[in-house]
Amino acid sequence: MCGIVGYIGSSSAQSFLLEGLARLEYRGYDSAGLAVMEHGHIHTLKAAGRLEHLAQKAAAAPLAGCAGIGHTRWATHGEPSERNAHPHTDPQGRFALVHNGIIENHADLRGMLEQHGFIFRSDTDTEVIVHLIAHLWDGSLLSTLRQALPRLHGSYALALLCVHEPDAIFCARKDSPLVIGLAGDAQYLTSDIPALLPLTREAELLQDGEIGVLRREGVCVYDAMGNERPLRPLHVDWDVTAAEKDGFPHFMLKEIHEEPTALHRTLAAWSPDQLPMTAKSIRTLTIVACGTAYHAGVIGKYVIEQLARLPVTVDVASEFRYRQPILTANDLFLAISQSGETADTLAALREARKLGAQVMALTNVVGSTMAREAAPHVLYTHAGPEIAVASTKAYITQVETLLLLALELAEKRGTLSKDKADQLRADLAHLSSLSETLLNRQEVIAAFARRHCGHSHVFYIGRGVDYALAMEASLKLKEISYIMSEAYAAGELKHGTIALIEKGTLVCALMTQPHLADKMLSNIKEVKARGATVLAICGESLCNRVSAAADEIWPIPDTEPLLAPLLAAIPMQLLAYHIAVCRGCDVDKPRNLAKSVTVE
Ligand code: F6R
C-alpha cells in the first residue's frame, strides 16, 4: 500500500528508482513520482496512473543526479491524479518527501500551517509533513525531524531529500514498513524486501520511531532521542528469481505453480515448540487476520478444534480491535499475515498483548513488524516472496502451517495419538507431489473458464473445511475478475439465498469431505433443481456419486479429508485466474487493490 524507494550512490539514481518502483508496483498503482538531487537542487517528476507513464516522462526528460527517492501510490486521501502524486515539496523547493501511511491529524496540522502562510497544492494528508518540516526547520534535518515526527498522529514510512543536506536521504517510520539495503558504496531504501533482492541481501530494518540517514558511504540509524545505534543487518536468503515472472505471463500463475515447492519448503522448515505457553494450559485460541489470511484462519479453526479439542475463535482484525475482546493470560492469540505488516492485524496483535494474552504470529516475511513483535513465538511460511496482489501460495502454506500447529497441539494435549499424528504428517508430506498433478489439468480449467467467464454472479458452496475454502475461492474470483461472487455454507443456502438461483447460475460446489457427502449431494440437487449450472470439485472416490447431479466434475486426489482443501484450493485459484484472463483483467494488479494494506 504505497511503495517507497530511495537510492544514493555513484550512478544515476533515476534508473534504480524506476526499477525499484517496478518491483514494488503491487503496493499501489494510482500514480508514481520521483525526486532527484542534482547540484544542490531537487527535481521532481510525477505521473498519474501506472508506472509506465512516469517511465515515459523520465525517458523524455531524464533526471540526472545520484541521490533520489520514488513513490508508487495507493490513494487514501485525494483522488489518484498527478496533483496528488508524491513526492510533495515545500513552497521553496527545499524538501521533497514520499510517504506511505495515513496522517490522522492532517486536518489540524493543515489548519495550523495555513495560518502560517503555507499554501497547499494537493488534497493529500502527506503534504502536511513536508510543510511541517519546512515550518520547523532549525538548520539540521535530524533535529527538525525529531521535532516534527512526534506531531504526526497515525502511520508513516517516509523518505526525504533536503537541499541543505544534498548528500543524504533521510527516512523514518512508524507502523509502516521501511527497509534499508546496504551495498558498500551505494545504499537503497524500499518498502519491502523483494525490491532489494537484485541489489543486495543485507537489509537493515528501521524500527518504529527511528530515523535513518543514508549516505553514499554508509548508513546511520538514530533512535527517537537522537542517539545513534549500531546497525544489525538481516541477511536475506530469498532467491532473486522468486521476485521475477520467470517466463509466466503473470506472477499469479507463477506463484500458483510454486505451490508444490512452497508446501514442501514450509513442511521441511517446520519446527515445533514455538508456543509461548504449554499446550495443555491454553484455554482458548483466538486467530485474527484479514482477507485471504482470515480464510486460512477459518480452516485453522476447523482443524484445531477437531484435532486438538481446543476452542478457537477466528476474527477479522478490523472487527477484533473494536469489539472489546475478552482475553486472559491463559488465552493464546495468533495473528496470521503474509506480509506481517497489515495495519489492522498488527494493531490486533498489540491489543491482544495489552489484554494479557500470549501472542504468536504466522507470517511469510522474516523481519516483518509482526515477526519482530511476536518474536520468538513466530511460525513462518516459506512461500517465498508473493508479488501478485491476489494471494495464492501464501494461503496454501498458511493452511499447511495451521495443520502442523493443530497436530502439535493435539499431540501435546493428548487428543491424538502419536501414530495418527505421524500418519497425518506423512499425508501432508505427500501433498506436494499430489498438488503437481493438479497443475497439469490446466487446459480443462481454462476451457471451462472460456465458457463461463461471462457470468455476472457466481456462488461457491461447501460444508466444513470446504465452506472455509469456498470463502477463499469466492474472494479470489471477485478480486481479480470483478464478478460478484458469494460463498455459502451449503446447508445455509436454502435460508434465503437460494432465491437468487435461476437458470444458468453458476454454482461451484466443493465436496471433498466423505462424512458430509450425502448432505452436500442434497444441496447440489437443490440448486440443480432451480436451474443452476453446477461445477463439482470432489475427492476422486466421491465423483461417481455426484455425476448425475453436476454439469462438470473436477476430481482431486483422495487424501485425509482435513488436508483436502490444500488440494482443492489449486483448481479454485486457477479457475479465478483463467476467468480473469478471459475477461481481459489485469490479473496481478486488480483495480483498487494493493498488496500489504498498511493503512486501517
Ligand atoms: C487477497 C489478499 C488479501 C490479503 C490481506 C491480508 O488475495 O491477498 O486479502 O490476504 O490483505 O494481507 P496479509 O496476509 O499480508 O496480512
Residues whose N, C-alpha, C, O or C-beta is under 5 A from the ligand:
A	BS01	F6R	C290 G291 T292 A293 I336 S337 Q338 S339 G340 T342 V389 A390 S391 S596 V597
